[in-house]
């Protein structure tokens, strides 16, 4: 069973994403503070990270880039989610494996998640 870590500083968004992914038989842990990310990765060892771009203390694109530069975490796929316009989201380059723009339908989320986890 694949494990997914969700990082979204909006608790209701994180809850909905978690519920949708759990309904698809994934094991999901969600966190709401970007400063919890490293310990959550270490403790949970996710197969995929689903992360919002606009966070409480930081930018999901920069956190994603840090994950991808770290030799211990670089192979974990990262899927970014955002309410930004595509042109805004591209202002900071990201090494994310995928991005979904809000509002998104959950079928599309599920399809992207499946593709990234294999």
C-alpha positions in Angstrom: 0.0 0.0 0.0 1.5 3.3 -1.1 2.0 6.1 1.4 1.3 9.8 0.6 2.3 12.8 2.7 0.0 15.8 2.3 1.2 19.3 3.2 -1.4 22.1 3.1 -1.6 24.9 5.7 -5.4 24.9 5.1 -6.7 22.1 7.4 -9.9 21.7 5.4 -8.0 21.3 2.1 -5.7 18.8 3.7 -8.6 16.9 5.1 -10.4 16.7 1.8 -7.3 15.6 -0.1 -6.5 13.0 2.6 -10.1 11.6 2.5 -10.1 11.4 -1.3 -6.8 9.6 -1.4 -7.7 7.2 1.5 -10.8 6.4 -0.5 -8.5 5.2 -3.2 -6.7 2.8 -0.7 -3.6 5.0 -0.1 -2.2 5.4 3.4 -2.2 9.2 4.0 -0.7 11.5 6.6 -1.4 15.2 6.4 0.5 18.0 8.1 -0.4 21.7 8.1 2.9 23.4 8.9 5.9 23.5 6.6 8.4 23.2 9.5 7.0 19.7 10.1 7.9 18.5 6.6 11.4 17.1 7.3 10.4 15.1 10.3 7.3 13.8 8.6 9.3 12.6 5.6 11.8 10.9 7.9 9.1 9.3 10.2 6.5 8.4 7.5 8.8 7.7 4.5 6.2 8.6 1.9 6.1 7.3 -1.6 4.7 10.6 -2.8 4.4 14.1 -1.3 1.3 16.3 -2.3 2.1 19.9 -1.3 0.5 23.3 -1.6 2.6 26.1 -3.0 1.4 28.8 -0.7 2.2 27.8 2.8 2.3 29.2 6.3 6.1 29.6 6.4 7.5 29.2 3.0 6.9 28.3 -0.6 6.1 24.8 -1.7 8.3 25.2 -4.8 11.3 26.0 -2.7 10.5 23.2 -0.3 10.2 20.8 -3.2 13.5 22.0 -4.6 15.2 21.3 -1.2 13.7 17.8 -1.2 15.0 17.2 -4.7 18.5 18.4 -3.9 18.7 16.2 -0.8 20.3 12.8 -1.7 18.1 11.0 0.9 14.8 12.4 -0.5 15.4 13.3 -4.1 13.6 10.2 -5.4 10.3 10.9 -3.7 7.9 12.3 -6.3 6.4 15.7 -5.4 3.0 16.9 -6.7 2.4 20.6 -6.1 -1.1 22.0 -5.8 -2.0 25.7 -6.1 -4.7 28.2 -6.7 -2.2 30.4 -8.5 -2.4 31.1 -12.2 0.0 29.0 -14.2 2.1 32.1 -15.1 2.4 32.9 -11.4 3.4 29.4 -10.4 6.2 29.4 -13.0 7.8 32.5 -11.6 9.9 30.4 -9.2 11.3 27.3 -11.0 10.4 24.0 -9.4 11.7 20.5 -9.7 8.3 19.1 -8.9 7.2 15.9 -10.7 3.8 17.4 -11.4 1.4 20.3 -10.6 -2.3 20.6 -10.3 -4.1 23.9 -10.4 -7.1 24.6 -8.1 -10.0 24.0 -8.4 -9.2 20.5 -9.6 -11.4 17.5 -9.8 -10.5 14.5 -7.7 -10.4 12.1 -10.7 -7.6 14.2 -12.1 -5.8 14.2 -8.7 -6.1 10.4 -8.5 -4.8 9.9 -12.0 -1.8 12.1 -11.4 -1.1 10.4 -8.1 -1.3 6.9 -9.7 1.1 8.0 -12.5 3.7 9.4 -10.0 3.6 6.4 -7.7 3.5 3.8 -10.6 
